Amino acid sequence: MSEMFPDPTKTANLNLKVSEDARWAFKELCVRHRMSQVDGFRLAVRLLEEHLKGADAQHGSARTEGTADRA
């Protein structure tokens, strides 16, 4: 399991504000690939972790704490 999800038995709600089009696009993408939205989110997080590790390695530096909160 991902570093971000050490205990998959604990659950909590996640509230995100996205456009209605983005919401439906995500839902449709998950349905099209026969995966739950939770699994889609977990896959997205795993891919983002891999991407950021690659970016850190390419630039030779670690991310600064809190930079992900600037969206």
N, CA, C, O and CB atoms as a CASP TS submission, in Angstrom:
PFRMAT TS
TARGET T0000
AUTHOR 0000-0000-0000
METHOD Language model
MODEL 1
PARENT N/A
ATOM      1  N   MET     1       0.852  -1.188   0.000  1.00  0.00           N
ATOM      2  CA  MET     1       0.000   0.000   0.000  1.00  0.00           C
ATOM      3  C   MET     1       0.885   1.233   0.000  1.00  0.00           C
ATOM      4  O   MET     1       2.057   1.169   0.370  1.00  0.00           O
ATOM      5  CB  MET     1      -0.962   0.008   1.224  1.00  0.00           C
ATOM      6  N   SER     2       0.330   2.325  -0.407  1.00  0.00           N
ATOM      7  CA  SER     2       1.047   3.587  -0.518  1.00  0.00           C
ATOM      8  C   SER     2       1.508   4.111   0.836  1.00  0.00           C
ATOM      9  O   SER     2       0.913   3.812   1.871  1.00  0.00           O
ATOM     10  CB  SER     2       0.177   4.616  -1.194  1.00  0.00           C
ATOM     11  N   GLU     3       2.582   4.900   0.804  1.00  0.00           N
ATOM     12  CA  GLU     3       3.063   5.534   2.033  1.00  0.00           C
ATOM     13  C   GLU     3       1.972   6.395   2.666  1.00  0.00           C
ATOM     14  O   GLU     3       1.920   6.533   3.888  1.00  0.00           O
ATOM     15  CB  GLU     3       4.309   6.386   1.743  1.00  0.00           C
ATOM     16  N   MET     4       1.112   6.968   1.848  1.00  0.00           N
ATOM     17  CA  MET     4       0.057   7.834   2.359  1.00  0.00           C
ATOM     18  C   MET     4      -1.095   7.053   2.965  1.00  0.00           C
ATOM     19  O   MET     4      -1.905   7.624   3.695  1.00  0.00           O
ATOM     20  CB  MET     4      -0.458   8.719   1.260  1.00  0.00           C
ATOM     21  N   PHE     5      -1.188   5.752   2.677  1.00  0.00           N
ATOM     22  CA  PHE     5      -2.307   4.955   3.152  1.00  0.00           C
ATOM     23  C   PHE     5      -1.806   3.750   3.936  1.00  0.00           C
ATOM     24  O   PHE     5      -1.972   2.618   3.480  1.00  0.00           O
ATOM     25  CB  PHE     5      -3.182   4.505   1.980  1.00  0.00           C
ATOM     26  N   PRO     6      -1.196   3.958   5.103  1.00  0.00           N
ATOM     27  CA  PRO     6      -0.648   2.827   5.855  1.00  0.00           C
ATOM     28  C   PRO     6      -1.716   1.891   6.417  1.00  0.00           C
ATOM     29  O   PRO     6      -1.444   0.702   6.580  1.00  0.00           O
ATOM     30  CB  PRO     6       0.201   3.339   6.982  1.00  0.00           C
ATOM     31  N   ASP     7      -2.908   2.374   6.717  1.00  0.00           N
ATOM     32  CA  ASP     7      -3.962   1.542   7.290  1.00  0.00           C
ATOM     33  C   ASP     7      -5.249   1.731   6.497  1.00  0.00           C
ATOM     34  O   ASP     7      -6.015   2.654   6.776  1.00  0.00           O
ATOM     35  CB  ASP     7      -4.186   1.886   8.785  1.00  0.00           C
ATOM     36  N   PRO     8      -5.501   0.863   5.507  1.00  0.00           N
ATOM     37  CA  PRO     8      -6.698   1.036   4.670  1.00  0.00           C
ATOM     38  C   PRO     8      -8.007   0.733   5.389  1.00  0.00           C
ATOM     39  O   PRO     8      -9.076   0.960   4.823  1.00  0.00           O
ATOM     40  CB  PRO     8      -6.595   0.158   3.463  1.00  0.00           C
ATOM     41  N   THR     9      -7.953   0.224   6.629  1.00  0.00           N
ATOM     42  CA  THR     9      -9.188  -0.068   7.352  1.00  0.00           C
ATOM     43  C   THR     9      -9.776   1.175   8.004  1.00  0.00           C
ATOM     44  O   THR     9     -10.968   1.202   8.308  1.00  0.00           O
ATOM     45  CB  THR     9      -8.938  -1.128   8.405  1.00  0.00           C
ATOM     46  N   LYS    10      -8.966   2.203   8.225  1.00  0.00           N
ATOM     47  CA  LYS    10      -9.472   3.461   8.775  1.00  0.00           C
ATOM     48  C   LYS    10      -9.994   4.301   7.618  1.00  0.00           C
ATOM     49  O   LYS    10      -9.299   4.495   6.621  1.00  0.00           O
ATOM     50  CB  LYS    10      -8.360   4.230   9.579  1.00  0.00           C
ATOM     51  N   THR    11     -11.213   4.794   7.750  1.00  0.00           N
ATOM     52  CA  THR    11     -11.785   5.603   6.677  1.00  0.00           C
ATOM     53  C   THR    11     -12.199   6.972   7.200  1.00  0.00           C
ATOM     54  O   THR    11     -12.469   7.156   8.387  1.00  0.00           O
ATOM     55  CB  THR    11     -12.987   4.890   6.046  1.00  0.00           C
ATOM     56  N   ALA    12     -12.240   7.913   6.282  1.00  0.00           N
ATOM     57  CA  ALA    12     -12.687   9.276   6.592  1.00  0.00           C
ATOM     58  C   ALA    12     -13.195   9.898   5.302  1.00  0.00           C
ATOM     59  O   ALA    12     -12.834   9.459   4.210  1.00  0.00           O
ATOM     60  CB  ALA    12     -11.529  10.141   7.224  1.00  0.00           C
ATOM     61  N   ASN    13     -14.021  10.907   5.426  1.00  0.00           N
ATOM     62  CA  ASN    13     -14.506  11.637   4.260  1.00  0.00           C
ATOM     63  C   ASN    13     -13.460  12.629   3.784  1.00  0.00           C
ATOM     64  O   ASN    13     -12.674  13.155   4.572  1.00  0.00           O
ATOM     65  CB  ASN    13     -15.817  12.359   4.580  1.00  0.00           C
ATOM     66  N   LEU    14     -13.466  12.874   2.486  1.00  0.00           N
ATOM     67  CA  LEU    14     -12.586  13.860   1.888  1.00  0.00           C
ATOM     68  C   LEU    14     -13.460  14.779   1.054  1.00  0.00           C
ATOM     69  O   LEU    14     -14.121  14.329   0.119  1.00  0.00           O
ATOM     70  CB  LEU    14     -11.456  13.191   1.026  1.00  0.00           C
ATOM     71  N   ASN    15     -13.468  16.044   1.381  1.00  0.00           N
ATOM     72  CA  ASN    15     -14.288  17.012   0.658  1.00  0.00           C
ATOM     73  C   ASN    15     -13.387  17.885  -0.200  1.00  0.00           C
ATOM     74  O   ASN    15     -12.497  18.569   0.304  1.00  0.00           O
ATOM     75  CB  ASN    15     -15.123  17.880   1.637  1.00  0.00           C
ATOM     76  N   LEU    16     -13.633  17.850  -1.501  1.00  0.00           N
ATOM     77  CA  LEU    16     -12.867  18.648  -2.455  1.00  0.00           C
ATOM     78  C   LEU    16     -13.825  19.508  -3.257  1.00  0.00           C
ATOM     79  O   LEU    16     -14.926  19.072  -3.592  1.00  0.00           O
ATOM     80  CB  LEU    16     -12.020  17.746  -3.394  1.00  0.00           C
ATOM     81  N   LYS    17     -13.415  20.716  -3.561  1.00  0.00           N
ATOM     82  CA  LYS    17     -14.213  21.575  -4.429  1.00  0.00           C
ATOM     83  C   LYS    17     -13.594  21.523  -5.820  1.00  0.00           C
ATOM     84  O   LYS    17     -12.482  22.008  -6.030  1.00  0.00           O
ATOM     85  CB  LYS    17     -14.278  23.051  -3.885  1.00  0.00           C
ATOM     86  N   VAL    18     -14.314  20.937  -6.764  1.00  0.00           N
ATOM     87  CA  VAL    18     -13.894  20.882  -8.159  1.00  0.00           C
ATOM     88  C   VAL    18     -15.089  21.282  -9.015  1.00  0.00           C
ATOM     89  O   VAL    18     -16.222  21.325  -8.535  1.00  0.00           O
ATOM     90  CB  VAL    18     -13.363  19.454  -8.548  1.00  0.00           C
ATOM     91  N   SER    19     -14.830  21.570 -10.264  1.00  0.00           N
ATOM     92  CA  SER    19     -15.941  21.922 -11.146  1.00  0.00           C
ATOM     93  C   SER    19     -16.840  20.702 -11.340  1.00  0.00           C
ATOM     94  O   SER    19     -16.405  19.562 -11.179  1.00  0.00           O
ATOM     95  CB  SER    19     -15.420  22.444 -12.516  1.00  0.00           C
ATOM     96  N   GLU    20     -18.075  20.958 -11.681  1.00  0.00           N
ATOM     97  CA  GLU    20     -19.013  19.862 -11.926  1.00  0.00           C
ATOM     98  C   GLU    20     -18.519  18.994 -13.080  1.00  0.00           C
ATOM     99  O   GLU    20     -18.672  17.773 -13.046  1.00  0.00           O
ATOM    100  CB  GLU    20     -20.425  20.409 -12.230  1.00  0.00           C
ATOM    101  N   ASP    21     -17.930  19.614 -14.099  1.00  0.00           N
ATOM    102  CA  ASP    21     -17.398  18.852 -15.229  1.00  0.00           C
ATOM    103  C   ASP    21     -16.264  17.931 -14.796  1.00  0.00           C
ATOM    104  O   ASP    21     -16.190  16.788 -15.247  1.00  0.00           O
ATOM    105  CB  ASP    21     -16.909  19.799 -16.324  1.00  0.00           C
ATOM    106  N   ALA    22     -15.374  18.417 -13.921  1.00  0.00           N
ATOM    107  CA  ALA    22     -14.269  17.588 -13.433  1.00  0.00           C
ATOM    108  C   ALA    22     -14.807  16.429 -12.606  1.00  0.00           C
ATOM    109  O   ALA    22     -14.312  15.306 -12.701  1.00  0.00           O
ATOM    110  CB  ALA    22     -13.280  18.429 -12.595  1.00  0.00           C
ATOM    111  N   ARG    23     -15.815  16.703 -11.804  1.00  0.00           N
ATOM    112  CA  ARG    23     -16.434  15.655 -10.985  1.00  0.00           C
ATOM    113  C   ARG    23     -16.993  14.546 -11.859  1.00  0.00           C
ATOM    114  O   ARG    23     -16.738  13.366 -11.618  1.00  0.00           O
ATOM    115  CB  ARG    23     -17.546  16.241 -10.107  1.00  0.00           C
ATOM    116  N   TRP    24     -17.762  14.933 -12.882  1.00  0.00           N
ATOM    117  CA  TRP    24     -18.363  13.929 -13.758  1.00  0.00           C
ATOM    118  C   TRP    24     -17.304  13.216 -14.600  1.00  0.00           C
ATOM    119  O   TRP    24     -17.433  12.021 -14.867  1.00  0.00           O
ATOM    120  CB  TRP    24     -19.406  14.579 -14.670  1.00  0.00           C
ATOM    121  N   ALA    25     -16.284  13.916 -15.011  1.00  0.00           N
ATOM    122  CA  ALA    25     -15.211  13.284 -15.788  1.00  0.00           C
ATOM    123  C   ALA    25     -14.520  12.205 -14.958  1.00  0.00           C
ATOM    124  O   ALA    25     -14.224  11.124 -15.468  1.00  0.00           O
ATOM    125  CB  ALA    25     -14.181  14.341 -16.256  1.00  0.00           C
ATOM    126  N   PHE    26     -14.261  12.495 -13.678  1.00  0.00           N
ATOM    127  CA  PHE    26     -13.628  11.515 -12.800  1.00  0.00           C
ATOM    128  C   PHE    26     -14.536  10.308 -12.588  1.00  0.00           C
ATOM    129  O   PHE    26     -14.094   9.162 -12.675  1.00  0.00           O
ATOM    130  CB  PHE    26     -13.274  12.154 -11.451  1.00  0.00           C
ATOM    131  N   LYS    27     -15.811  10.579 -12.309  1.00  0.00           N
ATOM    132  CA  LYS    27     -16.764   9.485 -12.094  1.00  0.00           C
ATOM    133  C   LYS    27     -16.861   8.600 -13.335  1.00  0.00           C
ATOM    134  O   LYS    27     -16.845   7.373 -13.233  1.00  0.00           O
ATOM    135  CB  LYS    27     -18.155  10.043 -11.732  1.00  0.00           C
ATOM    136  N   GLU    28     -16.961   9.225 -14.499  1.00  0.00           N
ATOM    137  CA  GLU    28     -17.088   8.472 -15.747  1.00  0.00           C
ATOM    138  C   GLU    28     -15.818   7.678 -16.048  1.00  0.00           C
ATOM    139  O   GLU    28     -15.894   6.549 -16.534  1.00  0.00           O
ATOM    140  CB  GLU    28     -17.400   9.420 -16.909  1.00  0.00           C
ATOM    141  N   LEU    29     -14.663   8.255 -15.766  1.00  0.00           N
ATOM    142  CA  LEU    29     -13.397   7.556 -15.976  1.00  0.00           C
ATOM    143  C   LEU    29     -13.334   6.305 -15.106  1.00  0.00           C
ATOM    144  O   LEU    29     -12.938   5.237 -15.572  1.00  0.00           O
ATOM    145  CB  LEU    29     -12.203   8.485 -15.669  1.00  0.00           C
ATOM    146  N   CYS    30     -13.722   6.439 -13.856  1.00  0.00           N
ATOM    147  CA  CYS    30     -13.725   5.283 -12.955  1.00  0.00           C
ATOM    148  C   CYS    30     -14.688   4.212 -13.437  1.00  0.00           C
ATOM    149  O   CYS    30     -14.341   3.031 -13.449  1.00  0.00           O
ATOM    150  CB  CYS    30     -14.094   5.712 -11.535  1.00  0.00           C
ATOM    151  N   VAL    31     -15.886   4.604 -13.832  1.00  0.00           N
ATOM    152  CA  VAL    31     -16.875   3.636 -14.307  1.00  0.00           C
ATOM    153  C   VAL    31     -16.377   2.953 -15.574  1.00  0.00           C
ATOM    154  O   VAL    31     -16.499   1.736 -15.718  1.00  0.00           O
ATOM    155  CB  VAL    31     -18.232   4.324 -14.567  1.00  0.00           C
ATOM    156  N   ARG    32     -15.821   3.728 -16.485  1.00  0.00           N
ATOM    157  CA  ARG    32     -15.331   3.181 -17.751  1.00  0.00           C
ATOM    158  C   ARG    32     -14.265   2.105 -17.522  1.00  0.00           C
ATOM    159  O   ARG    32     -14.153   1.158 -18.301  1.00  0.00           O
ATOM    160  CB  ARG    32     -14.762   4.304 -18.628  1.00  0.00           C
ATOM    161  N   HIS    33     -13.490   2.256 -16.452  1.00  0.00           N
ATOM    162  CA  HIS    33     -12.435   1.289 -16.146  1.00  0.00           C
ATOM    163  C   HIS    33     -12.821   0.339 -15.020  1.00  0.00           C
ATOM    164  O   HIS    33     -11.980  -0.370 -14.468  1.00  0.00           O
ATOM    165  CB  HIS    33     -11.161   2.015 -15.779  1.00  0.00           C
ATOM    166  N   ARG    34     -14.119   0.339 -14.691  1.00  0.00           N
ATOM    167  CA  ARG    34     -14.676  -0.583 -13.690  1.00  0.00           C
ATOM    168  C   ARG    34     -13.907  -0.537 -12.372  1.00  0.00           C
ATOM    169  O   ARG    34     -13.541  -1.569 -11.810  1.00  0.00           O
ATOM    170  CB  ARG    34     -14.673  -2.008 -14.233  1.00  0.00           C
ATOM    171  N   MET    35     -13.672   0.671 -11.899  1.00  0.00           N
ATOM    172  CA  MET    35     -13.019   0.830 -10.598  1.00  0.00           C
ATOM    173  C   MET    35     -13.835   1.790  -9.753  1.00  0.00           C
ATOM    174  O   MET    35     -14.527   2.668 -10.267  1.00  0.00           O
ATOM    175  CB  MET    35     -11.557   1.341 -10.756  1.00  0.00           C
ATOM    176  N   SER    36     -13.738   1.603  -8.458  1.00  0.00           N
ATOM    177  CA  SER    36     -14.439   2.524  -7.561  1.00  0.00           C
ATOM    178  C   SER    36     -13.723   3.876  -7.571  1.00  0.00           C
ATOM    179  O   SER    36     -12.556   3.973  -7.951  1.00  0.00           O
ATOM    180  CB  SER    36     -14.513   1.947  -6.110  1.00  0.00           C
ATOM    181  N   GLN    37     -14.433   4.901  -7.154  1.00  0.00           N
ATOM    182  CA  GLN    37     -13.806   6.218  -7.065  1.00  0.00           C
ATOM    183  C   GLN    37     -12.700   6.218  -6.014  1.00  0.00           C
ATOM    184  O   GLN    37     -11.709   6.935  -6.155  1.00  0.00           O
ATOM    185  CB  GLN    37     -14.856   7.293  -6.734  1.00  0.00           C
ATOM    186  N   VAL    38     -12.862   5.423  -4.968  1.00  0.00           N
ATOM    187  CA  VAL    38     -11.824   5.314  -3.938  1.00  0.00           C
ATOM    188  C   VAL    38     -10.569   4.703  -4.547  1.00  0.00           C
ATOM    189  O   VAL    38      -9.464   5.195  -4.317  1.00  0.00           O
ATOM    190  CB  VAL    38     -12.317   4.460  -2.733  1.00  0.00           C
ATOM    191  N   ASP    39     -10.732   3.629  -5.328  1.00  0.00           N
ATOM    192  CA  ASP    39      -9.570   3.027  -5.979  1.00  0.00           C
ATOM    193  C   ASP    39      -8.947   3.995  -6.987  1.00  0.00           C
ATOM    194  O   ASP    39      -7.724   4.044  -7.126  1.00  0.00           O
ATOM    195  CB  ASP    39      -9.967   1.716  -6.678  1.00  0.00           C
ATOM    196  N   GLY    40      -9.776   4.756  -7.684  1.00  0.00           N
ATOM    197  CA  GLY    40      -9.263   5.763  -8.608  1.00  0.00           C
ATOM    198  C   GLY    40      -8.453   6.827  -7.887  1.00  0.00           C
ATOM    199  O   GLY    40      -7.403   7.250  -8.370  1.00  0.00           O
ATOM    200  N   PHE    41      -8.939   7.256  -6.734  1.00  0.00           N
ATOM    201  CA  PHE    41      -8.218   8.238  -5.937  1.00  0.00           C
ATOM    202  C   PHE    41      -6.893   7.666  -5.454  1.00  0.00           C
ATOM    203  O   PHE    41      -5.860   8.332  -5.527  1.00  0.00           O
ATOM    204  CB  PHE    41      -9.066   8.692  -4.748  1.00  0.00           C
ATOM    205  N   ARG    42      -6.926   6.428  -4.959  1.00  0.00           N
ATOM    206  CA  ARG    42      -5.693   5.799  -4.475  1.00  0.00           C
ATOM    207  C   ARG    42      -4.665   5.656  -5.587  1.00  0.00           C
ATOM    208  O   ARG    42      -3.475   5.891  -5.376  1.00  0.00           O
ATOM    209  CB  ARG    42      -5.997   4.430  -3.873  1.00  0.00           C
ATOM    210  N   LEU    43      -5.130   5.268  -6.778  1.00  0.00           N
ATOM    211  CA  LEU    43      -4.217   5.153  -7.913  1.00  0.00           C
ATOM    212  C   LEU    43      -3.638   6.516  -8.271  1.00  0.00           C
ATOM    213  O   LEU    43      -2.447   6.634  -8.557  1.00  0.00           O
ATOM    214  CB  LEU    43      -4.938   4.543  -9.128  1.00  0.00           C
ATOM    215  N   ALA    44      -4.480   7.539  -8.256  1.00  0.00           N
ATOM    216  CA  ALA    44      -4.004   8.895  -8.553  1.00  0.00           C
ATOM    217  C   ALA    44      -2.946   9.342  -7.549  1.00  0.00           C
ATOM    218  O   ALA    44      -1.949   9.954  -7.932  1.00  0.00           O
ATOM    219  CB  ALA    44      -5.175   9.885  -8.552  1.00  0.00           C
ATOM    220  N   VAL    45      -3.153   9.043  -6.284  1.00  0.00           N
ATOM    221  CA  VAL    45      -2.174   9.408  -5.254  1.00  0.00           C
ATOM    222  C   VAL    45      -0.865   8.665  -5.490  1.00  0.00           C
ATOM    223  O   VAL    45       0.214   9.251  -5.401  1.00  0.00           O
ATOM    224  CB  VAL    45      -2.722   9.096  -3.839  1.00  0.00           C
ATOM    225  N   ARG    46      -0.966   7.366  -5.793  1.00  0.00           N
ATOM    226  CA  ARG    46       0.248   6.585  -6.033  1.00  0.00           C
ATOM    227  C   ARG    46       1.025   7.138  -7.229  1.00  0.00           C
ATOM    228  O   ARG    46       2.249   7.255  -7.176  1.00  0.00           O
ATOM    229  CB  ARG    46      -0.105   5.106  -6.267  1.00  0.00           C
ATOM    230  N   LEU    47       0.312   7.476  -8.304  1.00  0.00           N
ATOM    231  CA  LEU    47       0.968   8.046  -9.480  1.00  0.00           C
ATOM    232  C   LEU    47       1.578   9.412  -9.173  1.00  0.00           C
ATOM    233  O   LEU    47       2.657   9.735  -9.669  1.00  0.00           O
ATOM    234  CB  LEU    47      -0.027   8.167 -10.633  1.00  0.00           C
ATOM    235  N   LEU    48       0.892  10.212  -8.360  1.00  0.00           N
ATOM    236  CA  LEU    48       1.424  11.514  -7.971  1.00  0.00           C
ATOM    237  C   LEU    48       2.679  11.347  -7.127  1.00  0.00           C
ATOM    238  O   LEU    48       3.652  12.079  -7.309  1.00  0.00           O
ATOM    239  CB  LEU    48       0.369  12.320  -7.202  1.00  0.00           C
ATOM    240  N   GLU    49       2.664  10.384  -6.200  1.00  0.00           N
ATOM    241  CA  GLU    49       3.864  10.117  -5.391  1.00  0.00           C
ATOM    242  C   GLU    49       5.042   9.751  -6.285  1.00  0.00           C
ATOM    243  O   GLU    49       6.146  10.266  -6.105  1.00  0.00           O
ATOM    244  CB  GLU    49       3.597   8.983  -4.376  1.00  0.00           C
ATOM    245  N   GLU    50       4.809   8.862  -7.249  1.00  0.00           N
ATOM    246  CA  GLU    50       5.876   8.447  -8.165  1.00  0.00           C
ATOM    247  C   GLU    50       6.365   9.635  -8.985  1.00  0.00           C
ATOM    248  O   GLU    50       7.569   9.803  -9.182  1.00  0.00           O
ATOM    249  CB  GLU    50       5.384   7.322  -9.099  1.00  0.00           C
ATOM    250  N   HIS    51       5.446  10.449  -9.457  1.00  0.00           N
ATOM    251  CA  HIS    51       5.804  11.627 -10.238  1.00  0.00           C
ATOM    252  C   HIS    51       6.664  12.589  -9.423  1.00  0.00           C
ATOM    253  O   HIS    51       7.680  13.087  -9.908  1.00  0.00           O
ATOM    254  CB  HIS    51       4.546  12.338 -10.733  1.00  0.00           C
ATOM    255  N   LEU    52       6.254  12.844  -8.193  1.00  0.00           N
ATOM    256  CA  LEU    52       6.987  13.785  -7.352  1.00  0.00           C
ATOM    257  C   LEU    52       8.356  13.239  -6.955  1.00  0.00           C
ATOM    258  O   LEU    52       9.322  13.997  -6.865  1.00  0.00           O
ATOM    259  CB  LEU    52       6.179  14.115  -6.106  1.00  0.00           C
ATOM    260  N   LYS    53       8.447  11.938  -6.719  1.00  0.00           N
ATOM    261  CA  LYS    53       9.752  11.337  -6.431  1.00  0.00           C
ATOM    262  C   LYS    53      10.669  11.498  -7.633  1.00  0.00           C
ATOM    263  O   LYS    53      11.850  11.806  -7.477  1.00  0.00           O
ATOM    264  CB  LYS    53       9.603   9.841  -6.060  1.00  0.00           C
ATOM    265  N   GLY    54      10.136  11.293  -8.825  1.00  0.00           N
ATOM    266  CA  GLY    54      10.926  11.472 -10.046  1.00  0.00           C
ATOM    267  C   GLY    54      11.348  12.910 -10.230  1.00  0.00           C
ATOM    268  O   GLY    54      12.476  13.178 -10.643  1.00  0.00           O
ATOM    269  N   ALA    55      10.449  13.850  -9.926  1.00  0.00           N
ATOM    270  CA  ALA    55      10.778  15.275 -10.047  1.00  0.00           C
ATOM    271  C   ALA    55      11.835  15.661  -9.022  1.00  0.00           C
ATOM    272  O   ALA    55      12.751  16.422  -9.332  1.00  0.00           O
ATOM    273  CB  ALA    55       9.515  16.146  -9.868  1.00  0.00           C
ATOM    274  N   ASP    56      11.715  15.136  -7.789  1.00  0.00           N
ATOM    275  CA  ASP    56      12.712  15.412  -6.749  1.00  0.00           C
ATOM    276  C   ASP    56      14.075  14.876  -7.169  1.00  0.00           C
ATOM    277  O   ASP    56      15.090  15.553  -7.003  1.00  0.00           O
ATOM    278  CB  ASP    56      12.283  14.789  -5.401  1.00  0.00           C
ATOM    279  N   ALA    57      14.098  13.656  -7.713  1.00  0.00           N
ATOM    280  CA  ALA    57      15.366  13.048  -8.128  1.00  0.00           C
ATOM    281  C   ALA    57      15.972  13.831  -9.296  1.00  0.00           C
ATOM    282  O   ALA    57      17.187  14.020  -9.356  1.00  0.00           O
ATOM    283  CB  ALA    57      15.155  11.563  -8.527  1.00  0.00           C
ATOM    284  N   GLN    58      15.133  14.278 -10.208  1.00  0.00           N
ATOM    285  CA  GLN    58      15.614  15.020 -11.378  1.00  0.00           C
ATOM    286  C   GLN    58      16.203  16.362 -10.975  1.00  0.00           C
ATOM    287  O   GLN    58      17.192  16.807 -11.557  1.00  0.00           O
ATOM    288  CB  GLN    58      14.481  15.231 -12.382  1.00  0.00           C
ATOM    289  N   HIS    59      15.603  17.010  -9.981  1.00  0.00           N
ATOM    290  CA  HIS    59      16.068  18.329  -9.547  1.00  0.00           C
ATOM    291  C   HIS    59      17.046  18.241  -8.384  1.00  0.00           C
ATOM    292  O   HIS    59      17.622  19.250  -7.977  1.00  0.00           O
ATOM    293  CB  HIS    59      14.888  19.194  -9.155  1.00  0.00           C
ATOM    294  N   GLY    60      17.234  17.042  -7.849  1.00  0.00           N
ATOM    295  CA  GLY    60      18.198  16.854  -6.776  1.00  0.00           C
ATOM    296  C   GLY    60      17.825  17.511  -5.472  1.00  0.00           C
ATOM    297  O   GLY    60      18.701  17.863  -4.682  1.00  0.00           O
ATOM    298  N   SER    61      16.521  17.686  -5.227  1.00  0.00           N
ATOM    299  CA  SER    61      16.098  18.292  -3.965  1.00  0.00           C
ATOM    300  C   SER    61      14.794  17.682  -3.508  1.00  0.00           C
ATOM    301  O   SER    61      14.027  17.162  -4.319  1.00  0.00           O
ATOM    302  CB  SER    61      15.953  19.814  -4.106  1.00  0.00           C
ATOM    303  N   ALA    62      14.539  17.741  -2.219  1.00  0.00           N
ATOM    304  CA  ALA    62      13.271  17.258  -1.655  1.00  0.00           C
ATOM    305  C   ALA    62      12.283  18.403  -1.642  1.00  0.00           C
ATOM    306  O   ALA    62      12.655  19.575  -1.583  1.00  0.00           O
ATOM    307  CB  ALA    62      13.464  16.681  -0.216  1.00  0.00           C
ATOM    308  N   ARG    63      10.979  18.024  -1.702  1.00  0.00           N
ATOM    309  CA  ARG    63       9.940  19.040  -1.625  1.00  0.00           C
ATOM    310  C   ARG    63       9.960  19.694  -0.256  1.00  0.00           C
ATOM    311  O   ARG    63      10.309  19.067   0.744  1.00  0.00           O
ATOM    312  CB  ARG    63       8.558  18.433  -1.913  1.00  0.00           C
ATOM    313  N   THR    64       9.584  20.958  -0.227  1.00  0.00           N
ATOM    314  CA  THR    64       9.459  21.675   1.034  1.00  0.00           C
ATOM    315  C   THR    64       8.109  21.340   1.648  1.00  0.00           C
ATOM    316  O   THR    64       7.103  21.311   0.941  1.00  0.00           O
ATOM    317  CB  THR    64       9.616  23.209   0.830  1.00  0.00           C
ATOM    318  N   GLU    65       8.069  21.090   2.937  1.00  0.00           N
ATOM    319  CA  GLU    65       6.813  20.787   3.628  1.00  0.00           C
ATOM    320  C   GLU    65       5.792  21.894   3.366  1.00  0.00           C
ATOM    321  O   GLU    65       6.107  23.083   3.426  1.00  0.00           O
ATOM    322  CB  GLU    65       7.051  20.618   5.152  1.00  0.00           C
ATOM    323  N   GLY    66       4.568  21.472   3.077  1.00  0.00           N
ATOM    324  CA  GLY    66       3.488  22.435   2.918  1.00  0.00           C
ATOM    325  C   GLY    66       3.314  22.979   1.522  1.00  0.00           C
ATOM    326  O   GLY    66       2.360  23.720   1.285  1.00  0.00           O
ATOM    327  N   THR    67       4.188  22.650   0.576  1.00  0.00           N
ATOM    328  CA  THR    67       4.044  23.197  -0.758  1.00  0.00           C
ATOM    329  C   THR    67       2.829  22.627  -1.478  1.00  0.00           C
ATOM    330  O   THR    67       2.284  23.279  -2.368  1.00  0.00           O
ATOM    331  CB  THR    67       5.293  22.931  -1.562  1.00  0.00           C
ATOM    332  N   ALA    68       2.398  21.436  -1.117  1.00  0.00           N
ATOM    333  CA  ALA    68       1.240  20.830  -1.763  1.00  0.00           C
ATOM    334  C   ALA    68      -0.051  21.544  -1.362  1.00  0.00           C
ATOM    335  O   ALA    68      -1.073  21.365  -2.025  1.00  0.00           O
ATOM    336  CB  ALA    68       1.153  19.343  -1.410  1.00  0.00           C
ATOM    337  N   ASP    69      -0.034  22.327  -0.323  1.00  0.00           N
ATOM    338  CA  ASP    69      -1.239  23.005   0.140  1.00  0.00           C
ATOM    339  C   ASP    69      -1.499  24.318  -0.588  1.00  0.00           C
ATOM    340  O   ASP    69      -2.472  25.004  -0.275  1.00  0.00           O
ATOM    341  CB  ASP    69      -1.140  23.263   1.615  1.00  0.00           C
ATOM    342  N   ARG    70      -0.669  24.680  -1.538  1.00  0.00           N
ATOM    343  CA  ARG    70      -0.819  25.964  -2.212  1.00  0.00           C
ATOM    344  C   ARG    70      -1.755  25.968  -3.393  1.00  0.00           C
ATOM    345  O   ARG    70      -1.808  26.969  -4.108  1.00  0.00           O
ATOM    346  CB  ARG    70       0.484  26.427  -2.657  1.00  0.00           C
ATOM    347  N   ALA    71      -2.498  24.904  -3.642  1.00  0.00           N
ATOM    348  CA  ALA    71      -3.364  24.811  -4.813  1.00  0.00           C
ATOM    349  C   ALA    71      -4.455  25.841  -4.799  1.00  0.00           C
ATOM    350  O   ALA    71      -5.268  25.891  -5.722  1.00  0.00           O
ATOM    351  CB  ALA    71      -3.967  23.450  -4.908  1.00  0.00           C
TER
END
